[in-house]
């Protein structure tokens, strides 16, 4: 029996060592930074990406207390800031300087929680801090914002010219128009005005993304919005021999 128990213990030990080695290999080869902390906020593991970002060797991280590392490293202090205030689910975008250029990382902090069958309750065993490089997405987003801003400003000039030309057509000195022509000009003015409003909204979007705009939230009558939408699409529906019908339900 003793021999069997020793074999069983040895077998379990091999399984545990194998799993530990597998987890270590996964962490070492991840393309994102990972920090593991125990419930006492002591660093238990740090992969190469995390060490590179922090500018510290693994030997100088593992086994040390967070409070000590916070005093030495500004980035580490930012990484564990949420843990210190008891908030671990929110993501944050961090800007890190790499090779003289700015890189962007998405930070996530997760609790390591497991159910203790003996105590019949969940227990906190530590934390996982992950850093995912999102620099490429950030650059693409910035390029999109710049494109929107450029296109919006470029569209303003021809739209203003079209609006001015429509005003001239309505001037009697240019020439008289029949009722049908007047209706067409009126529709063109409405559509031009709508395009100008859309361009203005695109400019507002680019300002909003850059943080250079303040929203002015106001109450709006839903009836006006629906009537406006109906008026905008009515001409397009008429060409296809369709019609839109709005029904109001009163309680």
N, C-alpha and C positions, 0 to 999 in steps of 0.2 A: 504493500500500500504506500509506504514511504517513497519507494522508487517511482511509482505511478504519479504520486503528487509532485515529485521533483521534475518528472518529465512534463507534467501538465504546466507547472510553473515556468519551466524553461520554454515550453511552446508558447505560452502567453507572452513571455518576455520578448521572444523573437517577433511575434506579431506586432507588439507595441513598438519595438525598435524599427521594424519595417515600415509601419505607418508613420512614425516620426520622421524617418528618412524621406519618405514620399512627400510629406507635407513640406519639409525643408527644401526639397528639390523644386516643388511647385512655386514656393515663395521666391526662391533664388532666380527663377526664370520668368517671373511675371514682369510685364512691361510697365507696371504701375507700382508706386511706393506703398509698402506695407509696414506698419508698426503694430506690435502686439504688446499690450500692457496687462498686468494682472490687476486684481481688485484693489491692491494697495498702490496702484499707479507706478509700479516698477516695470521697466522695459524688459520684456522676456524674449523678444525677437525683433530684428530689423533687416529687411532685405536690401540688396545692393542699391536699388533705385532710391529708397528712403535715405540710405547712408550718403549717397551722392548729393541728394538735394539738401540734406542737413550739413553737408561738408564735414562729416565725422566718420571715423572708423567704427565698424560694428562692435569691436572690443570696448570702445569708449561709450557705447550706448547700452548694450545688454547688461542687465544687472543693476543699473543705476536708477535712482528715484527721479520722478518727473520734476519735483520741486527743484532739485539740484540742476537738472538739465535746462530748466526754464531760465535760470539765471545766466546760463552760458550761451544759449542759442535762441535768437529771436524767432526763427521759424518754428522751432519745437514748441515755444510758448504759444504760438498761434495755433498749432495743431491740437494741443490739449486744452485750449481755452474753453471749448464747449463742455468738455468733461468736467472741468472744475466748477461750472455753474449748473451741472446736472442736466445738460441738454445734449443728446447724442444722435438725433435723427435728422437734423437739418444739414443740407449740403451747402458748402461755401466755395466760392471761386477765389483762389489765391494766385497772386502774381509773384513769380519767382524769377530771379535773374540767372540765366544760364549762358555762359560764354559771351557775356556782354549784351545779350538780348533778353527781352521779356518772354517768359513762358507762362502759360496758364494751366493750373491744376485744379481739378474738382475734388474737394476734400469731403470725405464721408466718415462718420464715426458711428460704430455699431457696438451695442452691448453683447457680451458673450454670456448668455444665460442658459442654465441647465437645471433640470428638475432633479432634486435630491429626494430619492425614494425613502431614505431613512427618516428624513425630517419632514417628508411629504410637503415640500414647498420648493419654489424656484429660487435659485441662488445666483448672484452675480459673480462670475469668475474673472472677468476682465473686459478689455475693450480692443476693438480692431480699428485702427486709423488707416484709411486708404487714400492715396493720392493718384488720381487719374489724369494723364496729360490730355488736355482738351485744346491745346494751342491751335491745332489745325482748324477745329470747329470755330474757335474764336476769330481766327483770321478770315474764314469764309463768311462768318456773320458780319464782320466789319466791312468786308468787300460788298456784301449785299446792301448794308446800310449806306455805304458810299454811292453805290449804283442808284439806289432809290433817291438819294438826295440830288445827285447829278441829273437824272432823268426828270425829276419833278421841276427843277429850276429851268431845264431846257424846254420843257413843255409850256411853261408860263408865257414865254414870248410869242409863239405862234397862236396860242389861244387868245391872247390879248389882241393880236392883229385881226383874228377872225371876228372877235366881238366888235371891234371898231368898224370893220367892213360891213357887218350886219346893221350897225347903226346908220351907216351911210346909205345903205339900200332903203332904209325906212324913211330917209329924208326925201321930201317931195321934190327938192331941187335936182336930185339924180334922175327922177322919173316916176311917174305914177304906176301903181301896181294894182292888179285886180284883187278880189277878196281871197282867191285861192293862193296867190303868191304871198299875200300878207300873212296868211295862216302858216305857210311853209317857213317864212322868215321868223315868225313867232316861235315855231317849234325848234328851229335851228338855234335861236337865242337861248331857249330853255336848255337844250342839250349842251350848248357851249358853256352855259353857266354851271351845269352839272359837272362837266369835265373840269372846269376851273376849281370847283369845290373838291373834286376827287384829288386833283393835284395838290391842293392845299392840305388835304388829309394825309397824302403821302409825305409831304414835308413835315407835318406834325409827327408822323410815325418815326421818321429819321431823328427828329429832335427828341422824341420820347425815349428812343433807344439810347441816345447819347446823354440823357438826363438833363436836357436843356429846356424842358417844358413842364409847366404845372397844369394839371387837369382842373377844369372848372366844372364840377359836377352840378347839373341842374335838373329839375323835374321837367319831363317832356310829355306832351299829350300824345298818346299812342294813336289817336285818330288822325292827327296831322301826318304822322309818319306813314301810316297805311295809305292815306289819300295821295300823298306825294309819290309813293311807290306805284300806286295804281295809275297815276297820271303819266309816269315815266314810261311804263311798259305798254300803255294803251295803243300807241302808234305802231309799235312792232307787232302787236297782236292783230291789229286791224289789217295789216298787210297779209297776214296768214289766215284771215277770215276767222279769227278767234276773238273771244271776249273774256274779260275777267269780271267776276261778280263777287262783291264783298257783302257779307252778311254779318250784321251785328247782333249779338245775343245779349239781351238784358236780363239780369237776375232779379 
